[in-house]
Amino acid sequence: MKEIIGVFLVLAALGLIPALESALAAGDEPGQYLDRRVIIWNLFFRMMTVAFTVGAVVSGTIIWLIWRFRESHPKAKPTPYEGTDW
């Protein structure tokens, strides 16, 4: 459970830090402006990269679980809790 909370904290930090950096960004001189389109695209690209990575890990884990615990697996035997003796 602690690992899950840690992962969510890291993901929140990945989204929150760049957003705060952009919101509080101000140039030292009055002539410096912020190109919001570039910053928004960078945030979008960064968060989509994180989303695709997390999605790939979750999908891979699900595929591995389905493959590992399928009924036709040679080592798949009912547990004592299932009530079948082999």
Secondary structure, 3 states (H helix, E strand, C coil): CHHHHHHHHHHHHHHHHHHHHHHCCCCCCCCCCCCHHHHHHHHHHHHHHHHHHHHHHHHHHHHHHHHHCCCCCCCCCCCHHHCCCC
